[in-house]
Amino acid sequence: MDKIIQKISEFMPNILGVALITIIGILAIKIIIKITVKALKRTQLDESVHVFIINMMKIIFWIILFVLILGYLKIPTAPFVAVLGAAGAAVALALKDSLGNIAGGILILVNKPFVKGDFVDIGGTSGLVHQIDMLITTLKTKDNKVVSVPNGTVSTSVITNYTREENRRVDCEFRISYTSSIGKAKDTILAVVEANPIILKEPEPYIAISSQDEKAVYVSCFVWCKSDDYWDVKFFLEENVKIAFDEAQISVPYPQIDVHIKK
């Protein structure tokens, strides 16, 4: 018992010192984390970036606290740091693709080429942005398919954001035959445009002949609407211009061949 008491008395200062360092370290970590959280809330960074930064800070601070405790106990920390560095390098090599996705996620969340709820095209894949994580961005297509795109791919792809701007232009192209009146066709299209209240008056609708070939004359129609109304306006024009052309007896060309017989 005397030996046990002697050993305990020898280690008691170390135990008390470790406990004191641990308590102070934990309190310091909590205070720093709270200050960081408040500072991040004042920024325009996405909440996913907040979570990532806080988690990384916690890991780093706990490692620092552990190294301080080892140093207080006079345990050599150089081997631990070397092992930690080697393990970090091995993990980074094994997870290089995932780390690339994390880096891409950080770029997306910081630069904000799109946010949740935007309708975007990413490298040929179109959909509504459903969720932005650190590894993948999830899109929902118009037919309710869920598409997961790695953030590394997103950060290196051409991104088209269809809803970033409030207004969007709707482009339509109609074909008429060479026997039809161009002026009548343009007036007919304009009447259909003016009948739709969700088509904006400014900028003004623009209707003009865009091209001609051996089959038809092409009439282009450019109108503006709210970005959310794009497909409603697009489908309205495509359907109602065809109906108006039929009523106005404006013929739409179709493939045909003229055969000349020589006797």
C-alpha positions in Angstrom: 0.0 0.0 0.0 2.9 2.4 0.7 4.3 1.8 -2.8 0.9 2.3 -4.4 0.3 5.5 -2.4 3.8 6.7 -3.4 3.1 6.0 -7.1 -0.2 7.8 -6.9 1.4 10.8 -5.2 4.1 10.9 -7.9 1.5 10.8 -10.7 -1.0 13.1 -9.0 0.5 16.4 -10.3 0.5 15.0 -13.8 -3.1 13.8 -13.5 -4.2 17.2 -12.2 -2.2 18.9 -14.9 -3.7 16.8 -17.6 -7.2 17.4 -16.2 -6.6 21.1 -16.0 -5.2 21.3 -19.6 -8.2 19.2 -20.9 -10.8 21.4 -19.2 -9.2 24.6 -20.3 -8.8 23.2 -23.8 -12.4 22.0 -24.1 -13.6 25.4 -22.9 -11.4 27.2 -25.3 -12.5 25.1 -28.2 -16.2 25.7 -27.4 -15.6 29.5 -27.1 -13.7 29.6 -30.4 -16.4 27.5 -32.1 -19.2 29.7 -30.9 -17.4 32.9 -32.1 -16.7 31.2 -35.5 -20.4 30.2 -35.8 -21.6 33.8 -35.1 -19.0 35.1 -37.6 -20.1 32.7 -40.3 -23.8 33.6 -39.8 -22.9 37.1 -40.8 -21.4 36.0 -44.1 -23.2 35.0 -47.3 -21.7 31.5 -47.3 -24.0 28.5 -47.6 -24.9 26.5 -44.5 -23.0 23.5 -45.9 -19.8 25.5 -45.8 -20.5 26.5 -42.2 -20.8 22.8 -41.2 -17.6 21.9 -43.1 -15.6 24.7 -41.5 -16.8 23.9 -38.0 -16.1 20.2 -38.3 -12.6 20.8 -39.7 -11.9 23.3 -36.8 -13.0 20.8 -34.2 -10.7 18.1 -35.6 -7.7 20.4 -35.8 -8.3 21.8 -32.2 -8.7 18.3 -30.7 -5.4 17.1 -32.4 -3.6 20.2 -31.0 -5.1 19.6 -27.5 -3.9 15.9 -27.7 -0.4 17.0 -28.7 -0.3 19.5 -25.8 -1.2 16.8 -23.3 1.5 14.5 -24.7 4.0 17.3 -24.4 3.0 18.0 -20.8 3.5 14.4 -19.9 6.9 14.6 -21.5 6.0 12.0 -24.1 7.9 12.5 -27.4 5.4 14.0 -29.9 7.7 13.8 -33.0 6.8 10.1 -33.7 3.1 10.9 -33.2 3.2 13.8 -35.6 5.2 11.7 -38.1 2.6 8.9 -38.0 -0.2 11.4 -38.2 1.4 13.0 -41.3 1.9 9.6 -42.9 -1.6 8.6 -42.2 -2.9 11.8 -43.5 -0.9 11.4 -46.7 -2.2 7.8 -47.1 -5.8 8.9 -46.6 -5.4 11.8 -49.0 -4.0 9.4 -51.7 -6.8 6.9 -51.1 -9.5 9.5 -51.2 -8.1 11.8 -53.9 -11.3 11.6 -55.9 -13.4 12.4 -52.8 -11.1 15.2 -51.9 -11.5 16.6 -55.4 -15.3 16.5 -54.9 -15.0 18.2 -51.5 -12.8 20.9 -53.1 -15.4 21.3 -55.9 -18.2 21.5 -53.3 -16.4 24.3 -51.5 -15.9 26.2 -54.8 -19.6 25.8 -55.6 -20.8 26.9 -52.2 -18.4 29.9 -52.1 -18.8 31.1 -55.7 -22.5 30.2 -55.9 -23.0 29.5 -59.7 -26.3 28.2 -58.5 -28.3 27.7 -55.3 -31.0 25.3 -54.2 -34.1 25.7 -56.3 -32.4 27.0 -59.5 -33.0 25.2 -62.8 -29.6 24.5 -64.3 -27.8 22.6 -67.0 -24.6 20.9 -65.9 -22.6 19.4 -68.7 -25.7 18.4 -70.6 -27.8 17.3 -67.6 -30.7 19.6 -66.8 -32.7 19.7 -63.6 -33.8 21.6 -60.5 -31.1 21.9 -57.9 -32.5 19.8 -55.0 -29.5 19.6 -52.7 -25.8 20.7 -52.5 -23.6 18.5 -50.4 -19.9 18.5 -49.9 -19.4 15.5 -52.3 -22.3 15.7 -54.8 -25.0 18.0 -56.2 -28.4 16.5 -56.6 -30.7 17.5 -59.4 -34.4 16.7 -60.0 -35.3 16.5 -63.7 -38.7 17.6 -65.1 -39.9 13.9 -65.2 -38.9 13.5 -61.5 -35.7 11.6 -61.9 -33.0 12.2 -59.3 -29.5 12.8 -60.8 -26.4 12.9 -58.6 -23.4 14.8 -60.1 -20.0 14.7 -58.3 -18.9 18.2 -57.3 -15.5 17.6 -59.0 -17.4 17.2 -62.3 -19.6 20.2 -61.5 -16.7 22.5 -60.8 -15.1 21.7 -64.2 -18.3 21.7 -66.3 -20.0 24.4 -68.2 -23.0 25.5 -66.1 -26.1 27.2 -67.5 -28.4 28.7 -64.9 -31.8 29.3 -66.3 -33.4 31.0 -63.3 -30.6 33.3 -62.0 -32.1 36.2 -63.9 -35.7 37.3 -63.3 -36.7 37.4 -67.0 -35.9 35.0 -69.8 -36.3 35.2 -73.6 -38.5 32.6 -75.4 -37.3 31.8 -78.9 -39.7 30.1 -81.4 -39.2 29.5 -85.1 -42.2 28.8 -87.5 -42.1 27.7 -91.1 -44.4 29.1 -93.8 -44.5 28.2 -97.5 -43.3 30.6 -100.3 -46.9 31.0 -101.4 -48.0 32.5 -98.0 -47.9 36.2 -97.2 -45.0 37.1 -94.9 -46.8 40.2 -93.6 -49.9 38.2 -92.8 -47.9 35.5 -91.0 -46.1 38.1 -88.9 -49.4 39.8 -87.9 -50.9 36.4 -87.0 -48.0 35.6 -84.7 -48.1 39.0 -83.1 -51.8 38.6 -82.4 -51.2 35.3 -80.6 -48.4 37.0 -78.6 -50.6 39.9 -77.6 -53.3 37.5 -76.4 -51.1 36.0 -73.7 -51.0 38.3 -70.6 -47.9 36.6 -69.1 -45.7 37.6 -72.1 -44.0 40.9 -71.2 -44.6 44.1 -73.1 -41.0 45.2 -72.4 -38.8 44.3 -74.0 -41.1 44.3 -77.0 -41.7 41.1 -79.0 -39.6 40.8 -82.1 -40.8 38.9 -85.1 -38.7 38.6 -88.3 -37.6 36.4 -91.2 -34.6 34.5 -90.0 -33.8 32.3 -93.0 -35.0 30.6 -96.2 -34.2 27.4 -97.9 -35.6 25.3 -100.7 -38.5 24.1 -98.5 -39.7 27.0 -96.5 -39.4 30.5 -95.2 -38.5 30.6 -91.5 -40.1 33.2 -89.2 -38.5 33.7 -85.8 -40.4 35.1 -82.8 -38.6 36.4 -79.7 -40.6 37.3 -76.6 -39.8 37.8 -72.9 -41.4 36.5 -69.8 -40.7 35.7 -66.2 -38.2 32.8 -65.9 -40.8 30.7 -64.1 -43.2 31.1 -67.0 -40.8 30.0 -69.7 -42.3 26.6 -70.6 -45.9 27.9 -70.3 -45.1 30.6 -72.9 -43.1 28.3 -75.1 -45.9 25.7 -75.3 -48.6 28.3 -75.7 -46.9 29.9 -78.7 -46.1 26.5 -80.4 -49.7 25.4 -80.1 -51.7 28.6 -80.7 -49.6 29.9 -83.6 -50.3 26.6 -85.5 -54.0 27.0 -84.8 -53.9 30.7 -85.9 -52.1 29.7 -89.1 -54.8 27.2 -89.9 -57.5 29.8 -89.3 -55.7 32.4 -91.4 -55.1 29.8 -94.2 -51.3 30.2 -93.9 -49.9 27.0 -95.3 -47.1 25.2 -93.5 -44.7 23.5 -96.0 -44.1 19.7 -96.0 -41.7 17.6 -98.0 -42.8 17.2 -101.6 -41.3 16.4 -105.0 -42.3 17.9 -108.3 -42.0 15.3 -111.2 -41.9 16.5 -114.8 -42.6 13.9 -117.5 -41.2 14.6 -120.9 -42.8 12.7 -123.9 
